[in-house]
Amino acid sequence: MVMPKIMGIVNITPDSFSDGGQFDSEASACMQAEALVVSGADILDIGGESTRPFAEPVSVEEELERVIPAIRSIREKFSIPLSIDTSKAEVARQALAAGVDIINDISALRKDPAMIHLVRESTAPVIIMHMQGTPGDMQLKPQYDDVVAEICDFFEERLNWLDKKNVHHSRITLDPGIGFGKSLAHNLSIIKHLSVFKKFGCPVLLGHSRKRFIEDITALPVEERDLPTAVLSALACGSGVDILRVHDVASTRTALQMVEAVATAA
């Protein structure tokens, strides 16, 4: 069994659901990046706009002010692959110039028409996510007849569209979008059937860390959800997940060590 890569989250925002305001300066973001690297992160995902339910959008200028200085400082210290979590083409463009390697667009290149042009101009890998609605309304009343099948239909449409834009599938990672326009039942079904998304031949990312559905099951507040996050990370290994996007890298790294030990036992 090939162990998934761990993507550590660096939120340079005042209002993210889990750690808003903790790392919203260049210095604190760099300290968090270092802590994640020391804990065993394989990738760092840097974002300057909260996409929690009912979040307010920020301007391009504000997002750039948040992320670009931090990206430059982090890149100076570490050679680890960096991802920019943005749906804005100009933010992605400047982030790539500052040393970022990967574009992580929760809108799946739908929000900013200029994003596809940037993707075509660059060679950067791209993460595309499924979301029903927008952060402002996605959790009001999410509905599906078959959540897994409908996400598969969405990925098929996006990949066909990217083909027509001459963006090869080898650059694409798929994120089914845990918590983005999904109920508790939808999220659990996605995790249970995660292996289905492997049929497209693209890496699959799971972004489940500390999310509200964990509280729905455990009643744990956000600061106490790293253990169930790590449990879900371990379970996802059996589905062939390729990237685990988490806040607490250390607990997920430990969980993966245990999975690997069992998987390689005689």
N, C-alpha and C positions, 0 to 999 in steps of 0.2 A: 504493500500500500504506500503510495506517495503522499506524504503529509502536505497539507495545504500551507500556503504562505500566510503569514499574519500581517495584516495591514493595521498599523496603529493610527489612531485618530488624533489630529491636532486641530482643535476648534479655536480659531482666533476670532471669537465672537462674544458679545456680552449676553446673548440670550439663547444659546443652545440648550436643549432640554436636559442634558446630563451634566455639563461642566461649563455652562455659560459664564463668562467673566473670569474664569480661572487662568486662562492663557491668552488674554486679549491684548498682550503687548509683545513686542519683538523679543524682549528678554525672557519673559515667561514662556512664550511659545518655544524658544530655543531650549529652555530647561526641560520642558515637557518632551520635546523631540529627543533630547539626550536620554531621558529616563526611559522612553519607549525603545530606543535603540539598545540600551544596556539590558533591557528586559527580554530582548530577542526579536524585535520587530524586523520583518523583511522588507516592508514598504511603509512609508509615512504618507497619510492622506491629509492634506492641508486645506482647510476651508475657512472662508471669511463671511459666509452668509448662512444663518440658521435656516434649516429646512424642516424644523419641528412643526407639528400641526399648528395652524393658525399664525405661523410666523409672518412678520411683515418683511417685504423685500427691501433690499438696500440698493443704493445706486452703484454704478460701475466704479465711480471715483472712490466711494467709501470702501468698497470691497478691495480695490487695488491698494488703498492705503493700509488696510489690515494685513494683506497677505504678502505683498511683494517684498517689503523689508525682511519679514520673517523667513521667507523662502531663501533669500540671498544669504542670510546668516546661517540657516540650517545647512544649505548647500556648501558653504565654506567649511563647515565642521565635519560633514558626513557625506560619504559617497553612496549611501543607501538610496534606492529608487524613491522618487517623490511623486506624489499624485496631487493634482489640483482639483478640488471639489467645487465645481462651478458650472453654471449654465450660460455664462456670458463669454462670448468669443474673445472680447478684448482682454478680459481677465485671464483667460486661458493662454492667449497669445503672449502676454507679458510674463506670465508664470513660466511658460516654456523658455522664454528668453532668459529668465532668472535662474534656470537650472532644473525645472520640473521635467519629469519624464513621461507622465501619464495624465490623460484628461479623464476626469470622472464627472459625467454629466447626468444628473438625475432626471433630466427631461428627455434623455435619449436623443439629443440633437434636435429637439422639436421647438424649443423656446426661442433660440436666437438663430435666425436664418444664416447669419455669418459663420456659425460654428462649423457647418459642413465644409465651408471653403477653407477654414483653418485646418480642419482634419485632413483634407485632401492635400494641402500644402506641406503638412508635416508628416513625419513617420511615427508619431507618438501612438502608443496603444491607447485605446478608448474604452471606457466602461460605460455601458448604456443600461439604464434602469427602467423598470416598469413602475408607473405611478398612475393611479386612477384619480383624475382631478389635479389640483395644485396644492401646495402646502397650506394655502389659505382655506381650502374647503374639502380636502381629501378625506378627512375623518368624520364628516357630517353624517354620511349614510352610505358607506361603501357597499356595493351589491355586485354579485357575480352569479351566473348559473353554474359555472365550473371554473373556479379561480385559476387552477393550474393550466387547464386547457386554454383559457382566455389569455393568460400571460404568454403561453407558447405561441398563440396566434399573433400576439403583439411582437414578440421577438422575430417571428418569421417575416412579418411585414417590415420591420426595421432592417433586418439583414438583407432582404430583397431590395429595399430602397438604397441601402449602402452599396450593394452590388452595382446598381445603376449609376451610382456616384463614383464608381471605381475605387471604393474603399474595401480592401480585402478582409474577409472574415478572420484571418489570422491576427488582425490587430484588435479584435473586439472581445471584450469580456461582458458577460451577461449578469445582471443583478436583478432578481425578481422583486426587489423593493419591499422588504419586510416593513410593515408599519406605514407604508405610503398608499393610503386608500385601501386598507385592509382591516378587517375585524380580527378578533382573537382566533376565531375558527379558520379564517383565511390564512393567517400567519402560520398556524399549526399545520394546515394542509400543505402549504408551500414547503415547510421544513421536512415534513414526512415524505414528500414526493420530489425532493430536490434533485434526485438523479434524473428525472424526466428532462430537465433543462440541458443535460449533457448531450442530448441527441443532435444539437445543432453543431457540435464539434468545436465549440468555443469554451474557454474557461468560464467557470461560474463563481460569482462572489456572493457571500452571505453577509448581510449587514443587520445583525440581530441584537447588537450589544446594548444592554441596559434599557431596551425599549419597553413601552407601556404594556405590551401584551404579557411580559414577564410579571409585572405587578398584578395583572388580572388573574394570574394563576397562583402567585405566591404571596401577594399582599406586601411585597417588599418595596421600600422606597428606592428611588433611583440609585442612591449611593450604596445600596446593598445588593445590587443585581449582578455583580461580577461572577459569583459562583454559578447561578443558573445560566449565565451567558457562556461560561466555560463548559458546562455540561452540554449545552446545545452545540457548541463548537465541536466537542468530542463526537456527539451523535452525527453531526453533519459529515464527519470524515468518512463514514460508511457509505455516503451518497456520492462520494467523489468530488466534493467541493474543492475548489482550487485556491480561493482567497477568503479569509475570515477577517472582516473589518470590525475591530474591537477597540474599546477605550482602555481596558486593562490587559496589556500584552502578557504580563507575567503569569496570570492565572490561566490564560488560554495556552501559553507555551507549556505549562505544567500538564494541562489536560492532554495536549498532543503527545507529550512524552509518554504518558501512560497508554494512550491509544497505540502508539508505535511499538511500545514494549510488548503489548499483548499480540499485536498483529505479526510481529517477527518471532514470537515464541515458537518453540518446537511443538 
